[in-house]
Each structure stands twice: as C-alpha cells, then as structure tokens.
Amino acid sequence: MNRDRVIYHIDCNSFSASVEELFHPEYKKGPRAVCGNPEARRGIILAKNELAKSYGVRTAETIWQARRKCPNLVLCPPRHELYRFYCEKLNAIYEQYTSQVERFGIDESYLDVTGSLHLFGGDPVALAHEIRQRVTRETGLTVSVGVSWCKVFAKLGSDLKKPDVVSVISRDNYRQVVWPMPVGSLLFVGRQTERRLMQLGIRTIGELACTSPELLRRRFGKLGDQLYCYANGLDDS
C-alpha cells in the first residue's frame, strides 16, 4: 500500500459493555447488556458483551427480543458521561499518531496516518498493532483495526474479525476479501437500498462492483455513483 494512503478504522469492541466490565469484572461471567431503560420491556439494547453476543443478542433490538434469545440476560442502565470520558481517552491516544483523526460515533474513529507513518517505523500493520496494544494497556479496552487505502474498506476491515484484531484489506486481496461480502455490509447501504439491490440480483459487494455504473445511476441517482465507487474502493474522503 506504499503508493496509497494508509487509513485505519478503529472500532472499540462492545464499547459500553466493556467499559462497564472495567468497573464490574464480575459482569464478564455472564451475558450482560446495556440498555436504554432496564425497567421497560420496550427499551432497546445499546451494547452487549461477548457472552450476550454468543446468544445472538443484537444491538438496537428490544429488550423482550433479546430476552427471548437469552433468558438469563442481565441488564444495566447506560452511564453516558463515563462512556464519553473513555471516548476522549481513546482519541487522545490516536491523536498522538496523527492529527487526522475523524470520530465516527462514540466508539469508532478513522485515522489517516499517511503523513506520519514514517515517524513510527513505516510499517502500517506494525503501527496498527502498536496502537491496538497501547489502547488495551492504557485503558483496559480492546479495539479492532481495519487497515486499507480508503475509509470504506478500512471500516470493512475492522468488522472482519473481532475482538482485538488487526485486519488488512489491500489492493492485492480486496477482491478475495471484500467482494464476497453481502452487499448490506457496505457503508451507507441500508435495508431499503439492500432490498432494491437484491431485486436487481445484486447480493454481494463484488456483484455491485461489476454492475454497470449507468444502470446504478438510472436506478439510484447520485447514490448509484457512490455505491459503485465504494464497492470498487474508489473513496478519497
């Protein structure tokens, strides 16, 4: 990736639930979730730990849906100030490696280390591991890091394997790694767009990448151009 930018997408694993476990290590012993209102069955799941995830509990589903999958799920209310504090700690670490840090929600950030990489040895994968290990050492949290030449593929990389992993999507491997993924994995492809793409027979990112740009433009307007570019890693944002 020497001729390209070096972009990281860093995602803190099960962020809110992991922060809670720092203060309550006993939470790690059973499935637990942070939710909007533990007293109301209609509250939603904001975050879950790895054990809850193993039962199929998903973020944004209702408490009653989660409890159907995991009857012994223990719920706790969110502590937003505490989460913001740890968000600042994470980004303070990132900003020691580059001034180009873009926050993406409370628990995710993009880093462009292209201009500063040479200050830290010049190896993008080694630096990603250094940042990952430093986060754990200084905060007790774990992160997954996606490394690529563009933001879209870097985010796909951080989602590849969790927790506490560095994944690389390069020009040499993106067709093998990215293109078989479901088209709904792509950034900004929501459920409605995914349904419309599937109606066209487009089920994977690779099929989207090989679809005529003119067809996508006719069906989706400017979004069609964006989808085509993202599927092919044409993203300079």
C-alpha positions in Angstrom: 0.0 0.0 0.0 3.0 2.3 -0.3 1.6 4.3 -3.2 -1.7 4.8 -1.5 -3.0 6.5 1.6 -2.9 4.5 4.9 -6.2 4.7 6.6 -7.2 3.0 9.8 -10.7 2.4 11.1 -10.6 1.6 14.8 -13.6 0.2 16.5 -13.7 -0.3 20.2 -15.2 -3.8 20.9 -18.5 -3.9 22.7 -17.7 -0.4 23.9 -20.3 0.4 26.5 -20.5 -3.1 27.9 -16.6 -3.3 28.0 -16.4 0.0 30.0 -18.9 -1.4 32.5 -16.8 -4.5 32.8 -13.8 -2.4 33.8 -15.7 -1.4 36.9 -17.5 -4.6 37.5 -15.3 -7.5 36.4 -18.0 -9.9 37.6 -20.0 -8.8 34.6 -17.7 -10.9 32.4 -19.1 -14.1 34.0 -22.5 -13.9 32.3 -24.4 -12.4 29.4 -25.0 -8.7 30.0 -26.3 -5.8 28.0 -26.5 -2.0 28.4 -30.0 -0.8 27.6 -31.9 2.4 27.4 -34.4 1.5 30.2 -34.0 -1.8 32.0 -37.4 -1.4 33.7 -39.3 -1.1 30.4 -39.6 -4.2 28.2 -39.7 -1.9 25.2 -36.3 -0.4 25.8 -33.6 -1.3 23.3 -30.2 -2.9 23.6 -27.4 -0.3 23.3 -24.5 -2.6 23.8 -23.8 -6.2 24.8 -20.8 -8.2 26.0 -19.3 -11.1 24.1 -21.3 -13.7 26.1 -24.6 -12.0 25.2 -23.4 -11.8 21.6 -22.9 -15.5 21.6 -26.6 -16.0 22.3 -27.5 -13.9 19.3 -28.3 -10.7 21.2 -28.1 -7.7 18.8 -27.7 -4.0 19.3 -30.9 -2.0 18.7 -33.3 -4.9 19.2 -35.8 -4.6 22.0 -35.3 -6.0 25.5 -38.0 -8.6 25.0 -36.5 -9.8 21.8 -33.1 -10.1 23.5 -34.6 -11.9 26.5 -36.3 -14.4 24.2 -32.8 -15.4 22.9 -31.1 -15.2 26.3 -33.5 -15.5 29.2 -30.6 -15.0 31.8 -29.5 -11.7 30.2 -28.6 -9.2 32.9 -29.4 -5.6 32.1 -27.8 -2.4 33.3 -28.6 1.3 32.6 -26.2 3.4 30.5 -23.7 5.8 32.0 -23.1 8.2 29.2 -20.7 10.5 31.0 -18.4 7.6 31.7 -18.5 6.5 28.1 -17.7 10.0 26.9 -14.7 10.0 29.2 -13.3 6.8 27.7 -14.1 8.1 24.2 -11.8 11.0 24.9 -9.1 8.7 26.3 -9.2 6.6 23.2 -9.0 9.6 20.8 -6.2 11.2 22.9 -4.1 8.1 22.1 -5.0 8.2 18.4 -4.1 11.9 18.2 -0.5 11.1 19.3 0.0 9.2 16.0 -1.7 11.6 13.5 -3.6 15.0 13.6 -6.0 13.5 11.1 -8.5 11.7 13.4 -12.2 11.6 12.4 -14.6 10.4 15.0 -17.4 8.1 13.8 -19.8 7.8 16.7 -18.6 7.4 20.3 -16.6 4.2 19.8 -15.2 4.4 16.3 -12.6 6.6 14.6 -10.8 6.9 11.3 -7.1 7.7 11.3 -5.2 8.9 8.2 -1.6 8.0 9.1 -0.2 8.5 5.6 1.8 11.6 6.5 3.0 10.4 9.9 3.7 6.7 9.3 7.4 7.3 8.7 7.7 8.7 12.2 6.7 5.3 13.7 8.8 2.9 11.6 6.9 3.0 8.3 5.1 -0.3 8.6 1.3 0.3 8.6 0.4 -3.1 10.1 3.0 -2.9 12.9 1.8 0.5 13.8 -1.8 -0.7 13.9 -0.8 -3.4 16.3 1.1 -0.8 18.4 -2.0 1.3 18.7 -4.2 -1.7 19.5 -1.9 -2.9 22.2 -1.4 0.6 23.7 -5.2 1.1 23.9 -5.5 -2.1 26.0 -2.5 -1.2 28.1 -3.7 2.3 28.9 -7.5 1.9 29.0 -8.2 -1.8 29.6 -10.4 -1.9 26.5 -9.8 -3.8 23.2 -10.1 -2.5 19.7 -10.3 -4.0 16.2 -8.4 -2.1 13.5 -9.0 -2.2 9.8 -6.1 -1.1 7.6 -6.7 -0.1 4.0 -6.1 2.7 1.4 -9.6 4.1 1.8 -12.2 4.7 4.6 -14.8 2.4 3.2 -12.5 -0.7 3.1 -10.9 0.2 6.4 -14.3 0.0 8.1 -15.0 -3.3 6.4 -11.6 -4.5 7.7 -12.4 -3.6 11.3 -15.6 -5.6 11.1 -13.9 -8.7 9.6 -12.7 -10.2 12.9 -13.4 -9.3 16.5 -12.3 -8.7 19.1 -8.7 -7.3 19.4 -7.6 -7.9 15.9 -5.9 -6.1 13.0 -7.2 -6.9 9.5 -5.7 -5.6 6.3 -7.6 -5.0 3.1 -5.1 -4.3 0.3 -5.2 -3.9 -3.4 -3.8 -7.4 -3.6 -6.6 -9.1 -1.6 -9.7 -6.9 -1.7 -11.4 -8.9 -4.4 -11.0 -12.1 -2.3 -11.9 -10.4 1.0 -14.4 -7.7 0.2 -16.2 -8.8 -2.9 -17.8 -12.0 -1.4 -19.3 -9.9 1.4 -23.1 -9.3 1.5 -23.9 -6.0 -0.2 -25.5 -4.9 3.0 -22.1 -4.8 4.7 -21.1 -1.8 2.6 -21.2 1.6 4.3 -24.4 3.5 3.6 -26.3 0.5 2.2 -29.3 0.5 4.5 -32.1 -2.1 4.5 -34.1 -0.4 1.8 -31.2 0.1 -0.5 -30.1 -3.5 0.1 -33.6 -4.7 -0.9 -33.6 -2.7 -4.1 -30.1 -4.0 -5.0 -31.2 -7.6 -4.4 -34.2 -7.1 -6.6 -31.6 -6.4 -9.3 -29.8 -9.6 -8.5 -27.0 -7.8 -6.7 -26.3 -9.7 -3.5 -22.6 -9.2 -2.9 -20.2 -6.3 -2.9 -18.4 -7.9 -5.9 -21.6 -8.1 -7.9 -22.2 -4.4 -7.1 -18.6 -3.6 -8.2 -19.2 -5.3 -11.6 -22.6 -3.7 -12.3 -22.8 -1.1 -15.0 -22.4 2.4 -13.4 -25.1 3.7 -15.9 -27.6 1.1 -14.6 -26.9 2.1 -11.0 -27.2 5.8 -11.8 -30.6 5.2 -13.5 -31.9 3.3 -10.6 -30.4 5.2 -7.7 -29.3 8.6 -9.0 -26.2 10.0 -7.3 -26.3 7.2 -4.7 -25.7 4.8 -7.6 -22.4 6.5 -8.4 -21.4 6.4 -4.7 -22.3 2.7 -4.4 -20.3 1.8 -7.5 -17.3 3.8 -6.2 -17.4 2.3 -2.7 -17.7 -1.2 -4.0 -14.5 -0.7 -6.0 -12.6 1.1 -3.3 -12.8 4.5 -5.1 -13.1 6.6 -2.0 -10.8 9.6 -1.3 -12.8 11.1 1.5 
